[in-house]
Amino acid sequence: EAMQVAYLTLARSGDGKGNFTAQGLSCKRSGICTGIYSVGEEVTITAKPKTGSVIAEWNGCTSTNGNICTRTMNGDEQITGIFLKRPIISARPRTINFGVLEKDIMSVPKVVTVSNKGSAQLIIGAIEITGANESYFEASNGCTNPLSREETCTIIVTVLPASLGTQTADLVIHSNDTKKPSFRIKLRAKAR
């Protein structure tokens, strides 16, 4: 009995850059790849994002795991891989100066606005306060959902100066921005 063949067409989309590799797959400059397989065959496709891009989404795979798409060829199949520019964290202000405060009295809350300047979703992980007087400062994380392009979220920072003089610390925001996985904001207060 003759082997039944199935055609795989793979397309690239999104504002990021990248290529695909798979056994028996040939790709054109346009980003369209094709391959001929036998019906029932399992094809494993690997996305290779260029620097500054990520594979954000696959459509048409039987299963996916990060940069890998697996497709069982039940017949002719079409797959799309979406490359997006990497997430880029931005946060304002870069420095928070609480000014002169009364010792042992909680400051007025200050707001840090975090935004995503990239295309792929920005995921904020843990936030922490480190540095000389870390125990005096507190941050509450309002950035628990992934941020799409230009979306924002807020982190609220307060200080309760427990000793006199100048107090300093850093607010560290961890995210999936590969260039800046730990984003630092300087915190400063003076107690009298």
SERORO-119594 format. One record per residue: residue number from 1; residue in three letters; chain; x, y, z of N, C-alpha, C in turn. Coordinates in Angstrom, 1 decimal. Layout:
N
VOMAR  NUM  Ala  A  X  Y  Z  X  Y  Z  X  Y  Z
...
//
This chain:
192
VOMAR  1  Glu  A  0.9  -1.2  0.0  0.0  0.0  0.0  0.9  1.2  0.0
VOMAR  2  Ala  A  0.5  2.2  -0.8  1.4  3.5  -0.9  1.3  4.3  0.3
VOMAR  3  Met  A  2.4  4.9  0.7  2.5  5.8  1.8  1.7  7.1  1.5
VOMAR  4  Gln  A  0.8  7.4  2.5  0.1  8.7  2.3  0.9  9.9  2.7
VOMAR  5  Val  A  1.0  10.9  1.9  1.8  12.0  2.2  0.9  13.2  2.7
VOMAR  6  Ala  A  1.5  14.0  3.6  0.8  15.2  4.1  1.7  16.4  4.0
VOMAR  7  Tyr  A  1.2  17.5  3.6  2.0  18.7  3.5  1.9  19.6  4.7
VOMAR  8  Leu  A  3.0  20.1  5.2  3.0  21.0  6.3  3.5  22.4  5.8
VOMAR  9  Thr  A  2.7  23.4  6.1  3.0  24.7  5.8  3.1  25.5  7.1
VOMAR  10  Leu  A  4.3  26.2  7.3  4.6  26.9  8.5  4.8  28.4  8.2
VOMAR  11  Ala  A  4.1  29.3  8.8  4.2  30.7  8.6  4.7  31.4  9.8
VOMAR  12  Arg  A  5.4  32.5  9.6  5.9  33.4  10.7  5.1  34.6  10.7
VOMAR  13  Ser  A  4.7  35.1  11.9  4.1  36.4  12.0  4.5  37.2  13.2
VOMAR  14  Gly  A  4.1  38.4  13.4  4.5  39.2  14.5  5.6  40.2  14.2
VOMAR  15  Asp  A  5.9  41.1  15.1  6.9  42.2  14.9  8.3  41.8  15.3
VOMAR  16  Gly  A  8.4  40.5  15.8  9.8  40.0  16.2  10.4  39.3  15.0
VOMAR  17  Lys  A  11.6  38.8  15.2  12.3  38.1  14.2  12.8  36.7  14.7
VOMAR  18  Gly  A  12.8  35.8  13.7  13.2  34.4  14.1  13.0  33.4  13.0
VOMAR  19  Asn  A  13.6  32.2  13.1  13.5  31.2  12.1  12.9  29.9  12.8
VOMAR  20  Phe  A  12.6  28.9  11.9  12.2  27.6  12.4  13.1  26.5  11.8
VOMAR  21  Thr  A  13.3  25.5  12.6  14.0  24.3  12.1  13.2  23.1  12.4
VOMAR  22  Ala  A  13.2  22.1  11.5  12.6  20.8  11.7  13.2  19.9  10.6
VOMAR  23  Gln  A  13.3  18.6  10.9  13.7  17.6  10.0  12.8  17.7  8.7
VOMAR  24  Gly  A  13.4  17.8  7.5  12.6  17.8  6.3  11.9  19.1  6.0
VOMAR  25  Leu  A  12.2  20.2  6.7  11.5  21.5  6.5  12.4  22.4  5.7
VOMAR  26  Ser  A  11.9  23.0  4.7  12.7  24.0  4.0  12.0  25.4  4.1
VOMAR  27  Cys  A  12.8  26.4  4.4  12.2  27.7  4.6  12.7  28.7  3.6
VOMAR  28  Lys  A  11.8  29.6  3.2  12.1  30.7  2.2  12.4  31.9  3.1
VOMAR  29  Arg  A  13.0  32.9  2.4  13.3  34.2  3.1  12.0  34.9  3.6
VOMAR  30  Ser  A  10.9  34.7  2.9  9.7  35.3  3.3  9.2  34.8  4.7
VOMAR  31  Gly  A  9.8  33.7  5.2  9.4  33.2  6.5  8.4  32.0  6.3
VOMAR  32  Ile  A  8.0  31.6  5.1  7.1  30.5  4.9  8.0  29.2  4.7
VOMAR  33  Cys  A  7.7  28.2  5.5  8.4  26.9  5.4  7.4  25.8  5.0
VOMAR  34  Thr  A  7.9  24.8  4.3  7.1  23.7  3.8  7.9  22.4  4.0
VOMAR  35  Gly  A  7.1  21.4  4.2  7.7  20.0  4.3  6.7  19.0  3.9
VOMAR  36  Ile  A  7.2  17.9  3.4  6.3  16.7  3.1  6.6  15.6  4.0
VOMAR  37  Tyr  A  5.6  15.1  4.6  5.7  14.0  5.7  4.7  12.9  5.4
VOMAR  38  Ser  A  4.9  11.8  6.1  3.9  10.7  5.9  2.8  11.0  7.0
VOMAR  39  Val  A  1.5  10.6  6.6  0.4  10.7  7.5  0.7  9.9  8.8
VOMAR  40  Gly  A  0.4  10.5  9.9  0.6  9.9  11.2  2.0  10.2  11.8
VOMAR  41  Glu  A  2.9  10.8  11.0  4.2  11.2  11.4  4.1  12.3  12.4
VOMAR  42  Glu  A  5.0  12.3  13.4  5.1  13.4  14.4  6.3  14.3  14.0
VOMAR  43  Val  A  6.0  15.6  13.8  7.1  16.5  13.4  7.4  17.5  14.6
VOMAR  44  Thr  A  8.6  17.6  14.9  9.1  18.5  16.0  9.7  19.8  15.4
VOMAR  45  Ile  A  9.1  20.9  15.6  9.6  22.2  15.0  10.2  23.0  16.2
VOMAR  46  Thr  A  11.4  23.6  15.9  12.0  24.4  16.9  12.0  25.9  16.4
VOMAR  47  Ala  A  11.5  26.8  17.2  11.6  28.2  16.9  12.9  28.7  17.4
VOMAR  48  Lys  A  13.6  29.5  16.6  14.9  30.1  17.0  14.7  31.7  16.9
VOMAR  49  Pro  A  14.3  32.3  18.0  14.1  33.7  17.9  15.5  34.4  17.8
VOMAR  50  Lys  A  15.5  35.5  17.0  16.7  36.4  17.0  16.9  37.2  18.3
VOMAR  51  Thr  A  18.1  37.7  18.5  18.3  38.5  19.7  17.3  39.6  19.8
VOMAR  52  Gly  A  16.6  39.8  20.9  15.7  40.9  21.1  14.2  40.4  20.8
VOMAR  53  Ser  A  14.1  39.2  20.4  12.7  38.7  20.1  12.5  37.4  20.9
VOMAR  54  Val  A  11.2  37.0  21.0  10.8  35.8  21.7  9.7  35.1  20.8
VOMAR  55  Ile  A  9.6  33.8  21.0  8.4  33.1  20.3  7.3  33.3  21.3
VOMAR  56  Ala  A  6.3  34.0  21.0  5.2  34.4  21.9  4.0  33.4  21.8
VOMAR  57  Glu  A  3.8  32.8  20.7  2.6  32.0  20.5  2.8  31.1  19.3
VOMAR  58  Trp  A  2.2  29.9  19.4  2.1  28.9  18.3  0.6  28.7  18.0
VOMAR  59  Asn  A  0.3  28.5  16.8  -1.1  28.1  16.4  -1.0  26.9  15.5
VOMAR  60  Gly  A  -1.8  25.9  15.8  -1.8  24.7  14.9  -1.0  23.5  15.3
VOMAR  61  Cys  A  -0.4  23.6  16.5  0.5  22.5  17.0  -0.4  21.5  17.8
VOMAR  62  Thr  A  0.0  20.3  17.8  -0.6  19.3  18.6  -0.3  19.5  20.1
VOMAR  63  Ser  A  1.0  19.9  20.3  1.4  20.3  21.7  2.6  21.3  21.5
VOMAR  64  Thr  A  2.7  22.1  22.6  3.9  23.1  22.6  4.6  23.0  23.9
VOMAR  65  Asn  A  5.8  23.4  23.9  6.6  23.5  25.1  7.7  24.6  24.8
VOMAR  66  Gly  A  7.3  25.9  25.2  8.2  27.0  24.9  8.5  27.2  23.5
VOMAR  67  Asn  A  9.8  27.0  23.1  10.2  27.2  21.7  9.9  26.0  20.8
VOMAR  68  Ile  A  9.4  24.9  21.3  9.1  23.7  20.6  7.6  23.4  20.3
VOMAR  69  Cys  A  7.3  23.1  19.0  6.0  22.8  18.6  6.0  21.4  18.1
VOMAR  70  Thr  A  5.1  20.5  18.5  5.0  19.2  18.0  3.7  19.0  17.3
VOMAR  71  Arg  A  3.8  18.5  16.1  2.5  18.3  15.2  2.4  16.9  14.7
VOMAR  72  Thr  A  1.3  16.2  15.0  1.1  14.9  14.4  0.4  15.2  13.1
VOMAR  73  Met  A  0.9  14.7  12.0  0.4  14.9  10.6  -0.8  14.0  10.4
VOMAR  74  Asn  A  -2.0  14.6  10.6  -3.2  13.8  10.3  -3.7  14.0  8.9
VOMAR  75  Gly  A  -3.0  14.9  8.2  -3.4  15.3  6.8  -2.5  16.5  6.6
VOMAR  76  Asp  A  -2.9  17.3  5.6  -2.2  18.6  5.4  -2.4  19.5  6.6
VOMAR  77  Glu  A  -1.4  20.1  7.1  -1.5  20.9  8.3  -0.8  22.3  8.1
VOMAR  78  Gln  A  -1.4  23.3  8.8  -0.8  24.6  8.8  -0.5  25.1  10.2
VOMAR  79  Ile  A  0.7  25.6  10.4  1.1  26.1  11.7  1.6  27.6  11.5
VOMAR  80  Thr  A  1.3  28.4  12.5  1.8  29.7  12.6  2.6  29.9  13.9
VOMAR  81  Gly  A  3.8  30.5  13.8  4.6  30.8  14.9  4.7  32.3  15.0
VOMAR  82  Ile  A  4.3  32.9  16.1  4.3  34.4  16.3  5.5  34.8  17.1
VOMAR  83  Phe  A  6.4  35.5  16.4  7.6  36.1  17.1  7.3  37.6  17.5
VOMAR  84  Leu  A  7.6  37.9  18.7  7.3  39.3  19.1  8.6  39.9  19.7
VOMAR  85  Lys  A  8.8  41.2  19.6  9.9  41.8  20.3  9.8  41.6  21.8
VOMAR  86  Arg  A  11.0  41.3  22.4  11.0  40.9  23.8  10.3  42.0  24.7
VOMAR  87  Pro  A  9.8  41.5  25.9  9.3  42.5  26.8  10.4  43.4  27.3
VOMAR  88  Ile  A  10.0  44.7  27.5  11.0  45.7  27.9  10.4  46.4  29.1
VOMAR  89  Ile  A  11.0  46.3  30.3  10.5  46.9  31.5  10.9  48.4  31.6
VOMAR  90  Ser  A  10.0  49.2  32.0  10.3  50.6  32.3  9.6  50.9  33.6
VOMAR  91  Ala  A  10.2  51.7  34.4  9.5  52.1  35.7  9.9  53.6  36.0
VOMAR  92  Arg  A  8.9  54.3  36.5  9.1  55.7  36.8  8.4  55.9  38.2
VOMAR  93  Pro  A  9.0  56.8  39.0  10.3  57.4  38.9  11.4  56.4  39.2
VOMAR  94  Arg  A  12.7  56.8  38.7  13.8  55.9  39.0  14.4  56.1  40.4
VOMAR  95  Thr  A  14.1  57.2  41.0  14.5  57.5  42.4  13.3  58.0  43.1
VOMAR  96  Ile  A  13.1  57.6  44.4  12.0  58.1  45.2  12.7  58.7  46.5
VOMAR  97  Asn  A  12.5  60.0  46.6  13.0  60.7  47.8  11.8  61.1  48.6
VOMAR  98  Phe  A  11.7  60.5  49.8  10.6  60.8  50.7  10.7  62.1  51.4
VOMAR  99  Gly  A  11.9  62.7  51.3  12.1  64.0  52.0  12.4  63.8  53.5
VOMAR  100  Val  A  12.2  64.8  54.2  12.4  64.8  55.7  11.1  64.4  56.4
VOMAR  101  Leu  A  11.2  63.3  57.2  10.1  62.8  57.9  10.3  62.8  59.4
VOMAR  102  Glu  A  9.2  62.6  60.2  9.3  62.4  61.6  9.7  61.0  61.9
VOMAR  103  Lys  A  10.6  60.7  62.8  11.0  59.4  63.2  9.8  58.6  63.7
VOMAR  104  Asp  A  9.7  57.3  63.3  8.6  56.4  63.8  7.2  56.8  63.3
VOMAR  105  Ile  A  7.1  57.6  62.2  5.8  58.0  61.7  5.8  57.5  60.2
VOMAR  106  Met  A  4.8  56.8  59.8  4.7  56.2  58.4  4.7  57.4  57.4
VOMAR  107  Ser  A  5.4  57.2  56.3  5.4  58.3  55.3  4.1  58.2  54.5
VOMAR  108  Val  A  3.9  59.2  53.6  2.8  59.2  52.6  3.3  58.2  51.6
VOMAR  109  Pro  A  2.3  57.3  51.1  2.7  56.3  50.0  3.2  57.0  48.8
VOMAR  110  Lys  A  4.2  56.4  48.1  4.7  56.9  46.8  4.4  55.8  45.8
VOMAR  111  Val  A  4.1  56.2  44.6  3.7  55.3  43.5  4.9  55.1  42.5
VOMAR  112  Val  A  5.2  53.9  42.2  6.1  53.5  41.1  5.2  53.0  40.0
VOMAR  113  Thr  A  5.3  53.5  38.8  4.5  53.0  37.7  5.4  52.2  36.8
VOMAR  114  Val  A  5.0  50.9  36.6  5.8  50.0  35.8  5.0  49.8  34.4
VOMAR  115  Ser  A  5.8  49.9  33.3  5.2  49.7  32.0  6.0  48.8  31.1
VOMAR  116  Asn  A  5.3  48.3  30.1  6.0  47.4  29.1  6.2  48.1  27.8
VOMAR  117  Lys  A  7.4  48.3  27.4  7.8  49.1  26.2  8.0  48.1  25.0
VOMAR  118  Gly  A  8.0  46.8  25.3  8.2  45.8  24.3  6.8  45.3  23.7
VOMAR  119  Ser  A  6.9  44.2  22.9  5.6  43.6  22.4  5.2  42.4  23.1
VOMAR  120  Ala  A  6.1  41.5  23.4  5.7  40.3  24.2  5.3  40.7  25.6
VOMAR  121  Gln  A  4.5  39.8  26.2  4.0  40.1  27.6  5.1  40.2  28.6
VOMAR  122  Leu  A  5.1  41.3  29.4  6.0  41.5  30.5  5.4  40.8  31.7
VOMAR  123  Ile  A  6.2  39.9  32.4  5.7  39.3  33.6  6.6  39.8  34.7
VOMAR  124  Ile  A  5.9  40.4  35.7  6.7  40.9  36.9  6.7  39.8  37.9
VOMAR  125  Gly  A  7.9  39.4  38.3  8.0  38.3  39.3  7.9  39.0  40.7
VOMAR  126  Ala  A  8.9  38.6  41.5  9.0  39.1  42.9  9.4  40.5  42.9
VOMAR  127  Ile  A  9.0  41.3  43.9  9.7  42.6  44.2  10.3  42.5  45.5
VOMAR  128  Glu  A  11.4  43.1  45.7  12.1  43.1  47.0  12.7  44.4  47.3
VOMAR  129  Ile  A  13.0  44.6  48.6  13.7  45.8  49.0  15.0  45.4  49.6
VOMAR  130  Thr  A  16.1  45.9  49.1  17.5  45.5  49.6  18.2  46.8  50.0
VOMAR  131  Gly  A  19.3  46.6  50.7  20.1  47.8  51.0  20.2  48.1  52.5
VOMAR  132  Ala  A  20.9  49.2  52.8  21.3  49.5  54.1  20.1  49.5  55.1
VOMAR  133  Asn  A  19.0  50.2  54.7  17.9  50.3  55.7  16.7  49.7  55.1
VOMAR  134  Glu  A  16.9  48.5  54.5  15.8  47.8  53.9  14.6  47.5  54.8
VOMAR  135  Ser  A  14.8  47.3  56.1  13.7  47.0  57.0  12.7  48.2  57.2
VOMAR  136  Tyr  A  13.2  49.4  56.9  12.3  50.5  57.1  11.3  50.8  56.0
VOMAR  137  Phe  A  11.6  50.2  54.8  10.8  50.5  53.6  9.9  49.3  53.4
VOMAR  138  Glu  A  8.8  49.6  52.8  7.8  48.5  52.4  7.3  48.8  51.1
VOMAR  139  Ala  A  7.0  47.7  50.3  6.4  47.9  49.0  5.3  46.9  48.8
VOMAR  140  Ser  A  4.2  47.4  48.2  3.1  46.4  47.9  3.0  46.3  46.4
VOMAR  141  Asn  A  3.0  45.1  45.9  3.1  44.8  44.5  1.7  44.7  43.8
VOMAR  142  Gly  A  1.4  45.8  43.0  0.1  45.7  42.2  0.3  45.2  40.8
VOMAR  143  Cys  A  1.5  44.6  40.6  1.9  44.1  39.2  1.8  42.6  39.2
VOMAR  144  Thr  A  0.6  42.0  39.4  0.5  40.6  39.5  0.1  40.0  38.2
VOMAR  145  Asn  A  -0.5  40.8  37.2  -0.9  40.3  35.9  0.1  40.6  34.9
VOMAR  146  Pro  A  0.2  39.8  33.8  1.1  40.1  32.7  0.7  41.4  32.1
VOMAR  147  Leu  A  1.7  42.2  31.6  1.5  43.5  30.9  1.7  43.3  29.4
VOMAR  148  Ser  A  0.7  43.7  28.7  0.9  43.7  27.2  1.6  45.0  26.9
VOMAR  149  Arg  A  1.9  45.3  25.6  2.6  46.5  25.1  1.9  47.7  25.7
VOMAR  150  Glu  A  2.6  48.6  26.3  2.2  49.9  26.8  1.2  49.8  28.0
VOMAR  151  Glu  A  1.0  48.6  28.5  0.1  48.5  29.7  1.0  48.9  30.9
VOMAR  152  Thr  A  0.3  49.4  32.0  1.0  49.8  33.2  0.4  49.1  34.4
VOMAR  153  Cys  A  1.2  49.1  35.5  0.7  48.7  36.8  1.5  49.5  37.9
VOMAR  154  Thr  A  1.1  49.4  39.1  1.8  50.2  40.1  2.2  49.4  41.3
VOMAR  155  Ile  A  3.3  49.9  41.9  3.9  49.4  43.1  3.9  50.6  44.1
VOMAR  156  Ile  A  3.3  50.3  45.3  3.2  51.4  46.3  4.3  51.2  47.3
VOMAR  157  Val  A  5.1  52.3  47.6  6.2  52.2  48.5  6.0  53.2  49.7
VOMAR  158  Thr  A  6.3  52.7  50.9  6.2  53.6  52.1  7.5  53.4  52.9
VOMAR  159  Val  A  7.7  54.3  53.8  8.9  54.1  54.7  8.4  54.5  56.1
VOMAR  160  Leu  A  8.9  53.8  57.1  8.7  54.1  58.5  10.1  54.2  59.1
VOMAR  161  Pro  A  10.6  55.4  59.2  12.0  55.6  59.6  12.1  55.3  61.1
VOMAR  162  Ala  A  12.9  54.3  61.5  13.0  53.9  62.9  14.2  54.4  63.6
VOMAR  163  Ser  A  15.0  55.2  62.8  16.2  55.9  63.4  16.4  57.2  62.7
VOMAR  164  Leu  A  17.2  58.0  63.4  17.4  59.4  62.8  18.4  59.4  61.7
VOMAR  165  Gly  A  18.4  60.4  60.9  19.4  60.5  59.8  18.8  60.0  58.5
VOMAR  166  Thr  A  19.7  59.8  57.5  19.4  59.4  56.2  19.2  57.9  56.1
VOMAR  167  Gln  A  18.1  57.5  55.4  17.9  56.1  55.2  17.8  55.8  53.7
VOMAR  168  Thr  A  18.5  54.7  53.3  18.5  54.4  51.9  18.2  52.9  51.7
VOMAR  169  Ala  A  17.7  52.6  50.5  17.5  51.2  50.1  17.2  51.2  48.6
VOMAR  170  Asp  A  17.1  50.0  48.0  16.7  49.8  46.6  15.4  49.0  46.6
VOMAR  171  Leu  A  14.5  49.4  45.7  13.4  48.6  45.3  13.8  47.8  44.1
VOMAR  172  Val  A  13.8  46.5  44.2  14.2  45.7  43.0  13.0  44.9  42.4
VOMAR  173  Ile  A  12.8  45.2  41.2  11.6  44.6  40.5  12.2  43.5  39.5
VOMAR  174  His  A  11.8  42.2  39.8  12.2  41.1  38.9  11.2  40.9  37.8
VOMAR  175  Ser  A  11.6  40.6  36.6  10.7  40.4  35.5  11.3  39.5  34.5
VOMAR  176  Asn  A  10.6  39.2  33.4  11.1  38.3  32.3  11.7  39.1  31.2
VOMAR  177  Asp  A  12.1  40.4  31.5  12.9  41.2  30.5  14.3  40.6  30.6
VOMAR  178  Thr  A  14.7  40.0  29.5  16.0  39.3  29.5  17.2  40.2  29.6
VOMAR  179  Lys  A  17.1  41.5  29.1  18.2  42.5  29.2  18.3  43.1  30.6
VOMAR  180  Lys  A  17.1  43.2  31.3  17.1  43.8  32.6  16.2  43.0  33.6
VOMAR  181  Pro  A  16.7  41.8  33.9  15.8  40.9  34.8  15.6  41.5  36.2
VOMAR  182  Ser  A  16.5  42.4  36.6  16.3  43.1  37.9  16.4  44.6  37.8
VOMAR  183  Phe  A  15.3  45.2  37.9  15.2  46.7  37.7  15.3  47.4  39.0
VOMAR  184  Arg  A  16.2  48.3  39.2  16.4  48.9  40.6  15.9  50.4  40.6
VOMAR  185  Ile  A  15.2  50.7  41.7  14.8  52.0  42.0  15.3  52.5  43.3
VOMAR  186  Lys  A  16.0  53.6  43.4  16.7  54.1  44.6  15.6  54.7  45.5
VOMAR  187  Leu  A  15.7  54.3  46.8  14.8  54.9  47.8  15.6  55.6  48.8
VOMAR  188  Arg  A  15.0  56.8  49.3  15.8  57.6  50.2  14.8  58.4  51.1
VOMAR  189  Ala  A  15.2  58.5  52.4  14.4  59.3  53.3  15.3  59.8  54.4
VOMAR  190  Lys  A  14.9  60.9  55.0  15.6  61.5  56.2  14.7  61.6  57.3
VOMAR  191  Ala  A  15.1  61.2  58.5  14.3  61.3  59.7  14.9  62.2  60.7
VOMAR  192  Arg  A  14.0  63.0  61.3  14.5  63.9  62.4  13.8  63.7  63.7
//
